[in-house]
């Protein structure tokens, strides 16, 4: 087997020892790569140029149960077995699935270097379904989960609005009850909603009462061909295949039974959901950085300038080294995170890793920016061209804002991370303090 181009693969796939990966993980990685290469990655650049992933690809992934791996771990074993899903690609039993399996899947789905094609398939399942699984009533789950888990219907997560992005508490879309209390009437707009244009349903954040976070709730809102719903695709700089959508809601009437969990708990549900989204973005962005940097590395071994190949120029090696150090450090941090997720209960992880996950996601965007920019500069004019040898660098660089803004904008997340660390520190300090009036140490 030929040696991989430096920086092209994580260390565990280069024959180096790792404490994280079991034989189950390694079997899964091989099967996952084979399936994703055959059905997605080999066509990713073609589809990104055409700005659409053909509908049959979603069906292929759904039939193979290859949308399910985008969910949070552990998987909803009882639901899946009830629906006849006992394993993924015949190599991992659903009850054995953990966060490292999920991380491998996210890494492989981004291995083309483009996030859009993979996101066009998985974003709805990854972020729209978990709130239903965690907080939905049994009746609500019975109505929606069978079709969603099997990919017979599509959903999305609809939170962001024209005036409320990272400031989730500023959401203005309203859901007012009818006089008989049986329906919500929803009015407002949602913007930059990934997968929205194809989705039958959405897990939507709405305002059911007064201002601020306490007034927010989550509701399942039908989209495609539903009265009062209007949707159009948005043209964004990168991820052209992911179906970024603008949604307008005018007197959209949905049953109150479509409420997920309890009224007024939407902010808590959203924040819990964000941790999975941010870690998934961190994993995918790190793989994109890997693809960009390794492509530049390979190019520098071949391209001649000033009488010698670029790799013989000290300034080129210096640039690759700086970006490579950032890349491998980020990957080591991501691996540490997903390992910790296999050892902590969800409630513990939300508290202990919530702020750090925000930081890891923000840092992944910074690393991707550095590696993509490095690749563009080393490809030179080719890196500035949308076709040809440097197309991979040019397209990955277009995706950088999609890593640094969605899921919480970078500056907001860095601030959130420190505030969460301070909160946890003060809480633990208070627990350790001696009770007033007590002589106990």
MOLIN-V817189 format. One record per residue. N is the residue number from 1. SS is DSSP state (h for helix, s for strand, l for the rest). PSI is psi in whole degrees, 0 to 359 (NA if undefined). NEAR is the number of other C-alpha atoms within 10 Angstrom. Layout:
BEGIN
N;SS;PSI;NEAR / N;SS;PSI;NEAR
END
This chain:
BEGIN
1;l;127;3 / 2;l;149;4 / 3;l;135;7 / 4;l;150;11 / 5;l;136;13 / 6;l;138;16 / 7;l;0;23 / 8;l;338;21 / 9;l;151;15 / 10;l;154;18 / 11;h;323;15 / 12;h;339;13 / 13;h;2;13 / 14;h;14;14 / 15;l;5;9 / 16;l;147;8 / 17;l;149;10 / 18;l;141;11 / 19;l;355;7 / 20;l;328;12 / 21;l;123;14 / 22;l;170;12 / 23;h;326;8 / 24;h;317;14 / 25;h;320;19 / 26;h;322;15 / 27;h;318;12 / 28;h;318;21 / 29;h;318;19 / 30;h;314;13 / 31;h;319;15 / 32;h;314;21 / 33;h;317;18 / 34;h;314;13 / 35;h;313;16 / 36;h;322;20 / 37;h;315;16 / 38;h;322;11 / 39;h;352;15 / 40;l;297;22 / 41;h;326;23 / 42;h;342;13 / 43;h;1;14 / 44;h;316;24 / 45;h;322;19 / 46;h;315;12 / 47;h;324;18 / 48;h;323;20 / 49;h;322;13 / 50;h;349;12 / 51;l;26;18 / 52;l;137;17 / 53;l;125;23 / 54;l;142;12 / 55;h;329;10 / 56;h;339;9 / 57;h;317;15 / 58;h;317;22 / 59;h;321;17 / 60;h;314;14 / 61;h;319;20 / 62;h;315;19 / 63;h;330;13 / 64;l;5;17 / 65;l;31;19 / 66;l;14;22 / 67;l;330;25 / 68;h;324;24 / 69;h;346;24 / 70;h;351;24 / 71;l;166;24 / 72;l;154;23 / 73;l;148;21 / 74;l;160;18 / 75;l;160;21 / 76;l;79;17 / 77;h;313;17 / 78;h;316;13 / 79;h;314;16 / 80;h;316;20 / 81;h;323;13 / 82;h;327;10 / 83;l;5;14 / 84;l;13;10 / 85;l;110;18 / 86;l;341;17 / 87;s;168;17 / 88;s;119;19 / 89;l;22;14 / 90;l;6;11 / 91;l;341;15 / 92;s;121;18 / 93;s;144;14 / 94;h;329;22 / 95;h;346;16 / 96;h;350;13 / 97;l;133;21 / 98;l;185;21 / 99;h;337;21 / 100;h;322;22 / 101;h;316;25 / 102;h;318;24 / 103;h;320;26 / 104;h;316;22 / 105;h;311;24 / 106;h;322;25 / 107;h;315;23 / 108;h;326;24 / 109;h;343;27 / 110;l;9;25 / 111;l;343;26 / 112;l;339;24 / 113;l;350;27 / 114;l;133;30 / 115;l;333;29 / 116;h;308;28 / 117;h;315;29 / 118;h;318;25 / 119;h;329;22 / 120;h;336;23 / 121;h;322;28 / 122;h;341;27 / 123;h;318;25 / 124;h;314;29 / 125;h;316;24 / 126;h;321;23 / 127;h;340;23 / 128;h;329;24 / 129;l;320;26 / 130;h;319;22 / 131;h;325;20 / 132;h;318;22 / 133;h;320;17 / 134;h;323;15 / 135;h;349;17 / 136;l;148;22 / 137;l;163;16 / 138;h;319;10 / 139;h;318;10 / 140;h;317;18 / 141;h;319;19 / 142;h;325;12 / 143;h;328;11 / 144;h;326;17 / 145;h;319;18 / 146;h;313;16 / 147;h;324;13 / 148;h;315;22 / 149;h;328;22 / 150;l;0;23 / 151;l;19;23 / 152;l;335;13 / 153;l;157;16 / 154;l;151;25 / 155;l;176;31 / 156;l;170;28 / 157;s;124;28 / 158;s;93;29 / 159;l;307;23 / 160;l;142;23 / 161;s;166;23 / 162;l;327;13 / 163;l;8;14 / 164;s;95;15 / 165;l;263;20 / 166;l;337;19 / 167;l;76;14 / 168;h;326;20 / 169;h;347;17 / 170;h;9;17 / 171;l;136;25 / 172;l;348;22 / 173;l;126;21 / 174;s;149;23 / 175;s;103;25 / 176;s;138;19 / 177;s;145;17 / 178;l;166;13 / 179;l;326;8 / 180;l;357;6 / 181;l;12;10 / 182;l;343;12 / 183;s;155;19 / 184;s;142;24 / 185;s;117;18 / 186;s;133;23 / 187;s;137;20 / 188;s;193;19 / 189;s;149;23 / 190;s;141;25 / 191;s;150;23 / 192;s;41;22 / 193;s;108;25 / 194;l;133;28 / 195;l;357;25 / 196;h;320;31 / 197;h;337;22 / 198;h;359;21 / 199;l;134;18 / 200;l;328;18 / 201;s;167;23 / 202;s;147;25 / 203;s;103;25 / 204;s;136;24 / 205;s;127;28 / 206;s;162;26 / 207;s;113;29 / 208;l;349;23 / 209;l;211;16 / 210;l;188;11 / 211;l;167;13 / 212;l;179;15 / 213;h;330;19 / 214;h;346;17 / 215;h;4;19 / 216;s;145;31 / 217;s;164;26 / 218;s;134;31 / 219;s;142;30 / 220;s;116;26 / 221;s;121;26 / 222;s;148;20 / 223;l;291;24 / 224;l;122;18 / 225;l;25;10 / 226;l;139;14 / 227;l;130;13 / 228;l;353;15 / 229;s;128;20 / 230;s;132;16 / 231;s;146;19 / 232;s;149;14 / 233;s;147;19 / 234;l;138;16 / 235;l;117;14 / 236;l;170;17 / 237;l;326;13 / 238;l;183;21 / 239;l;50;26 / 240;l;340;24 / 241;l;356;27 / 242;l;357;27 / 243;l;46;28 / 244;l;131;23 / 245;s;145;22 / 246;s;127;21 / 247;s;129;22 / 248;s;135;19 / 249;s;118;22 / 250;s;105;15 / 251;s;49;17 / 252;s;120;20 / 253;s;119;23 / 254;s;151;19 / 255;s;144;16 / 256;h;334;18 / 257;h;351;16 / 258;h;358;22 / 259;s;132;24 / 260;s;117;25 / 261;l;230;20 / 262;l;151;15 / 263;l;142;17 / 264;l;357;20 / 265;l;7;17 / 266;h;321;27 / 267;h;318;20 / 268;h;317;14 / 269;h;319;21 / 270;h;315;20 / 271;h;321;14 / 272;h;319;20 / 273;h;328;22 / 274;h;328;19 / 275;h;317;22 / 276;h;317;22 / 277;h;315;23 / 278;h;321;24 / 279;h;322;26 / 280;h;317;25 / 281;h;319;25 / 282;h;319;32 / 283;h;311;26 / 284;h;320;30 / 285;h;324;32 / 286;h;321;30 / 287;h;320;30 / 288;h;317;32 / 289;h;322;36 / 290;h;317;28 / 291;h;315;27 / 292;h;312;31 / 293;h;320;30 / 294;h;327;22 / 295;h;319;24 / 296;h;321;24 / 297;h;313;24 / 298;h;319;14 / 299;h;320;19 / 300;h;341;22 / 301;h;344;13 / 302;h;323;12 / 303;l;129;13 / 304;s;140;13 / 305;s;141;12 / 306;l;37;7 / 307;l;4;6 / 308;s;162;12 / 309;s;153;14 / 310;h;325;20 / 311;h;342;20 / 312;h;356;13 / 313;l;125;13 / 314;h;323;10 / 315;h;327;11 / 316;h;314;16 / 317;h;322;14 / 318;h;316;12 / 319;h;316;16 / 320;h;320;22 / 321;h;316;12 / 322;h;314;13 / 323;h;321;23 / 324;h;322;21 / 325;h;319;12 / 326;h;316;19 / 327;h;307;25 / 328;h;328;18 / 329;h;318;11 / 330;h;317;22 / 331;h;320;20 / 332;h;322;12 / 333;h;318;15 / 334;h;315;22 / 335;h;319;19 / 336;h;317;13 / 337;h;308;20 / 338;h;328;20 / 339;h;315;18 / 340;h;326;15 / 341;h;335;20 / 342;h;345;16 / 343;h;343;12 / 344;l;146;13 / 345;l;155;10 / 346;h;318;16 / 347;h;320;10 / 348;h;315;12 / 349;h;321;18 / 350;h;322;20 / 351;h;308;15 / 352;h;327;15 / 353;l;356;22 / 354;h;307;23 / 355;h;320;23 / 356;h;327;22 / 357;h;319;26 / 358;h;319;29 / 359;h;319;23 / 360;h;321;26 / 361;h;316;32 / 362;h;316;27 / 363;h;325;22 / 364;h;321;33 / 365;h;321;25 / 366;h;317;23 / 367;h;318;27 / 368;h;317;33 / 369;h;314;24 / 370;h;315;22 / 371;h;321;31 / 372;h;319;31 / 373;h;320;22 / 374;h;315;25 / 375;h;315;31 / 376;h;315;25 / 377;h;321;17 / 378;h;331;24 / 379;h;343;24 / 380;h;226;12 / 381;h;327;11 / 382;h;326;18 / 383;h;347;25 / 384;h;6;16 / 385;l;135;17 / 386;l;355;14 / 387;l;170;13 / 388;l;203;9 / 389;l;325;15 / 390;l;9;23 / 391;h;322;18 / 392;h;320;26 / 393;h;317;31 / 394;h;317;22 / 395;h;321;26 / 396;h;321;27 / 397;h;328;28 / 398;h;332;17 / 399;h;348;25 / 400;h;313;26 / 401;h;331;19 / 402;h;344;20 / 403;h;331;28 / 404;h;347;24 / 405;l;302;17 / 406;l;155;18 / 407;l;10;24 / 408;l;118;22 / 409;l;151;20 / 410;h;309;23 / 411;h;322;14 / 412;h;318;15 / 413;h;322;25 / 414;h;319;20 / 415;h;316;13 / 416;h;319;18 / 417;h;313;21 / 418;h;321;15 / 419;h;321;13 / 420;h;320;18 / 421;h;319;17 / 422;h;316;13 / 423;h;313;14 / 424;h;320;14 / 425;h;313;11 / 426;h;322;12 / 427;h;313;11 / 428;h;325;11 / 429;h;318;10 / 430;h;321;10 / 431;h;323;9 / 432;h;344;10 / 433;l;149;9 / 434;l;133;11 / 435;l;145;11 / 436;l;134;7 / 437;l;3;6 / 438;l;145;7 / 439;l;359;7 / 440;l;143;7 / 441;l;NA;7
END
